[in-house]
Amino acid sequence: MYLLSILVFLVLCIVFMINVTGIGSTGIIYFIDMPTIIMLIMLVIPMIVIAGLLKDFNNAFRFGTKMKKPVKKAELSRALEAVSFAIKAFWTAGIFTFLVPTGSVLIKNSGNLNLSLTISYIAVGLLPLCYASAFAIVLLPLKSRLKVRLDAFCEENIIVEDGAVQDTNQKREDCGPEKTE
């Protein structure tokens, strides 16, 4: 269901971009820039690996899509942290890949500023920010699902161990104090 909703969202985004650009269905080609996507991924994946969250990031998709399977609170917390980190990493990489080429173009053309050429470079430079926001939009529902599952884990009064359900009449000790946010 998660993947289906992502696909529906992407189709709606494409339809929106076709209508907004005013160029028609060929206008979507202007938003496709594979070197930018590769650069974002080449910056984000090493950040996730260096942070030691690659396994947790992979688990986040499993935990977010399969709600029935019992998991530990620590695994959910690590998966939530990995998704939060990935969103921040995508935004950081998007800003970085926007600022470096744009700054380079502005520095190179500072003496003889050709406005139409500079605006074209800046428009292409904005694509990493578009891609970063697209990745963040895809990951935000996953983050929300993990957060809801973690909150439900802390609120329930049952312990699931090896498929056996045991009832407890006290608050779970491993959930910590309740947050008042």
N, C-alpha and C positions, 0 to 999 in steps of 0.2 A: 504494500500500500504506500509505503514511504517512497519507493522508486517511481511508482505510478504518479504520485502527486508531484514529484520533481519533474517528471516528463511533461505533465500538464502545465506546470509552471513555466518550463522552458518554451513550450509551444506558445503560451500566452505572451511571453516576453518577445519572442520572434514576431508574432502578429503585431504587438505594440510597436516594436522598432520599425516594422514595415510601414505602419500607418504614420508614425511620427516623422520619419525621414522624408516622406513625400516622394521618394524616388521609386517606390514600388518594391516588389519582391527582390529586385536586384540590389537594393540598398543594403541588404543584410551582409553582402560580401564586404562592404567597407568596415564591418565590425569584426571580421575574422582576420587575425594576425597570429599565425602559428609561432613565429619566433618569440612573441611576447608571452604566449601561453607557456612555451617551453622554458623561458627565462623565469617566470613565476614559479613553475614547478621545481626548477633547478635551485631556486633560492629557498623554497619552503620545505621541501623534503629533507635537505641536510639540517635545517633548523630543528625539525621534528626529531630527526635521528640524534642530533647532538643533545637535545633535551631529554633523550631517553624515552620518548613517548610514542614511538612508531607502533609498537605492539598494542599499546592502549588505544591509539588512534584507529587501528584496524578493528579492535574489539568494540569500539564505540558503535560502529555500524551494525555489528552483530547484536549488541545490547539494545540498540535503538529500534531495530526492526523485529526482534523476537522478544515480545513482552512476557511470554509465559515461562520462559526458562529461568530457573533460579540462579542468581548470581550473588556474589559477596558485595558488601557495601564498599570495601576498599577498591574493588574492580570498577564499580560504578563511579566512584570518586575520581579514580585515575582516568577513566574514559572521558568523564566530563571535563577534567583538566586538559586532556589532550585535544579535545574539540575546541575548547576555549583558546588554547594556545595556537591551534591551527588557524582559527579565525584571525587572531592578532598577527600571526605570521604572514597570512595572505595580505592583510592590510599593509603591514610593514613592507613587504616585498613589492606590493603595488605602488606604494608611495615612492620607494627607492627607485623602481624602474621607470617611474614618471619623472622624478626630479633629475636624475643623472642625464638622460638624453635631452631633456628640455633645457636644462642648464647649459649643456654643451652647445646646443643650437643657439641659445641666446648669447653665449660668450663668443662663439665664432662669428656671428652676424651682428655684433654690437656696433661695428663701424659703419657698415652699410646695411641697414635694416630693411629688408624686403618684406613688407608686411604680409602679403598673401602667402609667401613661402614660409614665413615664421608661423603663421596661424595654421598652415597645413601640418608643419612639424609638431606643433603643440596638440593639434587634434589627434594625430597618431600617438603622441605621447600620453594622451588621456586614456588610451585603450587599456593599459595595465590597471588603472583605477577601476575601469568598467569590469574587467575580469576579476579583480580582487573582490569587488562588491558582489559579483555573481557567485564566486566561491563562498563568500560569507553568507549570502542568502541561501545557498544550498545547505550549508552547515548549521545555520541557526535553528531550523526545526529539529535537527538531530540533537543539538544542545538542549533544546527545550524538552524533548522527550526523555533524555537522560536525567535532566533535573527533576522532572515530574516523577520518574521512576525512583530516583534517589529519595525524594520527599515521601513517596508512598512507602518505600522501604523502611524509612524511619518512623512513619506513623502507624504502621500495622502492628498488631499484637501477636504475630505468629513468627515462629522461627522455622525456616525451611532448611533442613539438613538432609542431604542424600534422598530427596524425594519424600521424606516423612515430615508431616506437619505436626508441630507440637504447639499447643496453646499456652500462652503466658498471660498473666494478668498484670504485668508491670511493663513500664516503658523499656524499650531496648536500651541497653547500656552503651552499645557501640554507635549510637546516633548522636550522642553529645547533647548539649543544651539546645533548646528550641531557639530559633532565630526570630527576632521581632521585626524584621525588615518589612 
